[in-house]
Amino acid sequence: QVQLVESGGGLVQAGDSLRLSCAASGRTFSSYHMGWLRQAPGKDREFVAAISWNGISTDYADSVKGRFTISRDNAENTVYLQMNSLKPEDTAVYSCAAGSNWYPKNRDKYTYWGQGTQVTVSS
Protein backbone atom coordinates (compact mmCIF):
# COMPACT_ATOMS: atom_id res chain seq x y z
CA GLN A 1 0.00 0.00 0.00
CA VAL A 2 1.10 3.54 -0.72
CA GLN A 3 0.10 6.68 1.16
CA LEU A 4 0.46 9.98 -0.65
CA VAL A 5 0.68 13.49 0.78
CA GLU A 6 0.73 16.56 -1.44
CA SER A 7 2.19 19.95 -0.60
CA GLY A 8 3.17 23.18 -2.28
CA GLY A 9 -0.17 24.62 -3.29
CA GLY A 10 -1.14 28.22 -2.68
CA LEU A 11 -2.47 31.48 -4.04
CA VAL A 12 -0.46 33.01 -6.86
CA GLN A 13 -0.93 35.51 -9.66
CA ALA A 14 -1.23 34.69 -13.33
CA GLY A 15 2.22 34.12 -14.81
CA ASP A 16 3.73 32.91 -11.55
CA SER A 17 5.19 29.48 -10.85
CA LEU A 18 4.59 26.82 -8.22
CA ARG A 19 6.14 23.45 -7.52
CA LEU A 20 3.94 20.77 -6.05
CA SER A 21 5.38 17.82 -4.20
CA CYS A 22 3.87 14.45 -3.43
CA ALA A 23 5.58 12.42 -0.73
CA ALA A 24 4.89 8.72 -0.69
CA SER A 25 5.24 6.21 2.09
CA GLY A 26 6.05 2.59 1.48
CA ARG A 27 8.99 0.78 0.00
CA THR A 28 7.24 0.07 -3.30
CA PHE A 29 6.92 3.67 -4.50
CA SER A 30 9.46 3.13 -7.27
CA SER A 31 7.32 0.40 -8.81
CA TYR A 32 4.32 2.69 -9.40
CA HIS A 33 3.53 5.02 -12.23
CA MET A 34 2.56 8.38 -10.81
CA GLY A 35 0.10 10.98 -11.99
CA TRP A 36 -1.15 14.43 -11.15
CA LEU A 37 -4.82 15.14 -11.67
CA ARG A 38 -6.88 18.19 -10.78
CA GLN A 39 -10.46 19.10 -10.04
CA ALA A 40 -11.90 22.56 -10.36
CA PRO A 41 -15.16 23.52 -8.65
CA GLY A 42 -18.14 22.10 -10.51
CA LYS A 43 -15.98 20.14 -12.91
CA ASP A 44 -14.86 16.55 -13.24
CA ARG A 45 -11.40 15.51 -12.15
CA GLU A 46 -9.05 15.77 -15.11
CA PHE A 47 -5.64 14.41 -16.01
CA VAL A 48 -2.70 16.80 -15.82
CA ALA A 49 0.54 14.82 -16.08
CA ALA A 50 2.01 11.39 -15.46
CA ILE A 51 5.41 9.76 -15.19
CA SER A 52 6.34 6.11 -15.48
CA TRP A 53 7.89 4.18 -12.62
CA ASN A 54 11.42 4.70 -13.95
CA GLY A 55 10.92 8.29 -15.07
CA ILE A 56 11.52 7.48 -18.73
CA SER A 57 8.01 8.11 -19.99
CA THR A 58 5.89 11.17 -19.33
CA ASP A 59 2.52 12.35 -20.57
CA TYR A 60 0.75 15.70 -20.32
CA ALA A 61 -2.64 17.15 -20.92
CA ASP A 62 -2.65 19.46 -23.93
CA SER A 63 -3.66 22.36 -21.72
CA VAL A 64 -0.42 22.19 -19.70
CA LYS A 65 2.14 21.06 -22.28
CA GLY A 66 5.12 23.37 -22.36
CA ARG A 67 4.18 24.93 -19.00
CA PHE A 68 4.18 22.02 -16.53
CA THR A 69 6.89 19.44 -15.90
CA ILE A 70 6.51 16.24 -13.92
CA SER A 71 9.50 14.54 -12.34
CA ARG A 72 10.23 12.00 -9.65
CA ASP A 73 12.96 11.07 -7.21
CA ASN A 74 12.61 7.42 -6.30
CA ALA A 75 15.34 7.69 -3.68
CA GLU A 76 13.24 10.32 -1.90
CA ASN A 77 9.87 8.67 -2.65
CA THR A 78 8.65 11.94 -4.10
CA VAL A 79 7.03 13.11 -7.32
CA TYR A 80 6.97 16.76 -8.36
CA LEU A 81 4.93 18.99 -10.61
CA GLN A 82 6.66 22.17 -11.68
CA MET A 83 4.03 24.62 -12.90
CA ASN A 84 5.12 27.70 -14.82
CA SER A 85 3.17 30.47 -16.52
CA LEU A 86 0.14 29.70 -14.41
CA LYS A 87 -3.27 30.79 -15.66
CA PRO A 88 -6.53 31.39 -13.79
CA GLU A 89 -7.96 28.29 -15.48
CA ASP A 90 -5.31 26.22 -13.67
CA THR A 91 -7.14 26.88 -10.41
CA ALA A 92 -8.09 23.53 -8.89
CA VAL A 93 -7.34 20.98 -6.22
CA TYR A 94 -4.34 19.01 -7.42
CA SER A 95 -3.99 15.40 -6.36
CA CYS A 96 -1.25 12.89 -6.97
CA ALA A 97 -2.06 9.28 -7.62
CA ALA A 98 -0.25 5.97 -8.03
CA GLY A 99 -1.05 3.16 -10.40
CA SER A 100 0.46 -0.15 -11.46
CA ASN A 101 -0.45 0.03 -15.14
CA TRP A 102 0.54 2.70 -17.65
CA TYR A 103 -2.76 4.26 -18.66
CA PRO A 104 -1.80 7.79 -17.67
CA LYS A 105 -4.90 9.63 -18.83
CA ASN A 106 -7.35 7.14 -17.33
CA ARG A 107 -8.11 8.26 -13.80
CA ASP A 108 -9.78 4.90 -13.07
CA LYS A 109 -6.40 3.15 -13.44
CA TYR A 110 -4.92 4.90 -10.41
CA THR A 111 -5.16 2.89 -7.22
CA TYR A 112 -3.88 5.23 -4.52
CA TRP A 113 -4.72 8.90 -4.11
CA GLY A 114 -3.58 11.77 -1.97
CA GLN A 115 -5.90 14.28 -0.33
CA GLY A 116 -4.95 17.08 -2.68
CA THR A 117 -3.54 20.58 -2.44
CA GLN A 118 -5.33 23.74 -3.52
CA VAL A 119 -3.85 25.89 -6.26
CA THR A 120 -5.50 29.24 -6.87
CA VAL A 121 -4.36 31.54 -9.66
CA SER A 122 -5.66 35.08 -9.66
CA SER A 123 -5.86 37.22 -12.77
MITILO-285972 format. One record per residue (C-alpha): residue number from 1; x, y, z. Coordinates in steps of 0.1 Angstrom, whole numbers, always signed. Layout:
    nr      px      py      pz
   NUM       X       Y       Z
...
END
This chain:
    nr      px      py      pz
     1      +0      +0      +0
     2     +11     +35      -7
     3      +1     +67     +12
     4      +5    +100      -6
     5      +7    +135      +8
     6      +7    +166     -14
     7     +22    +200      -6
     8     +32    +232     -23
     9      -2    +246     -33
    10     -11    +282     -27
    11     -25    +315     -40
    12      -5    +330     -69
    13      -9    +355     -97
    14     -12    +347    -133
    15     +22    +341    -148
    16     +37    +329    -116
    17     +52    +295    -108
    18     +46    +268     -82
    19     +61    +235     -75
    20     +39    +208     -61
    21     +54    +178     -42
    22     +39    +145     -34
    23     +56    +124      -7
    24     +49     +87      -7
    25     +52     +62     +21
    26     +60     +26     +15
    27     +90      +8      +0
    28     +72      +1     -33
    29     +69     +37     -45
    30     +95     +31     -73
    31     +73      +4     -88
    32     +43     +27     -94
    33     +35     +50    -122
    34     +26     +84    -108
    35      +1    +110    -120
    36     -11    +144    -111
    37     -48    +151    -117
    38     -69    +182    -108
    39    -105    +191    -100
    40    -119    +226    -104
    41    -152    +235     -87
    42    -181    +221    -105
    43    -160    +201    -129
    44    -149    +165    -132
    45    -114    +155    -121
    46     -90    +158    -151
    47     -56    +144    -160
    48     -27    +168    -158
    49      +5    +148    -161
    50     +20    +114    -155
    51     +54     +98    -152
    52     +63     +61    -155
    53     +79     +42    -126
    54    +114     +47    -140
    55    +109     +83    -151
    56    +115     +75    -187
    57     +80     +81    -200
    58     +59    +112    -193
    59     +25    +124    -206
    60      +8    +157    -203
    61     -26    +171    -209
    62     -27    +195    -239
    63     -37    +224    -217
    64      -4    +222    -197
    65     +21    +211    -223
    66     +51    +234    -224
    67     +42    +249    -190
    68     +42    +220    -165
    69     +69    +194    -159
    70     +65    +162    -139
    71     +95    +145    -123
    72    +102    +120     -97
    73    +130    +111     -72
    74    +126     +74     -63
    75    +153     +77     -37
    76    +132    +103     -19
    77     +99     +87     -26
    78     +87    +119     -41
    79     +70    +131     -73
    80     +70    +168     -84
    81     +49    +190    -106
    82     +67    +222    -117
    83     +40    +246    -129
    84     +51    +277    -148
    85     +32    +305    -165
    86      +1    +297    -144
    87     -33    +308    -157
    88     -65    +314    -138
    89     -80    +283    -155
    90     -53    +262    -137
    91     -71    +269    -104
    92     -81    +235     -89
    93     -73    +210     -62
    94     -43    +190     -74
    95     -40    +154     -64
    96     -13    +129     -70
    97     -21     +93     -76
    98      -2     +60     -80
    99     -11     +32    -104
   100      +5      -1    -115
   101      -4      +0    -151
   102      +5     +27    -177
   103     -28     +43    -187
   104     -18     +78    -177
   105     -49     +96    -188
   106     -73     +71    -173
   107     -81     +83    -138
   108     -98     +49    -131
   109     -64     +31    -134
   110     -49     +49    -104
   111     -52     +29     -72
   112     -39     +52     -45
   113     -47     +89     -41
   114     -36    +118     -20
   115     -59    +143      -3
   116     -50    +171     -27
   117     -35    +206     -24
   118     -53    +237     -35
   119     -38    +259     -63
   120     -55    +292     -69
   121     -44    +315     -97
   122     -57    +351     -97
   123     -59    +372    -128
END
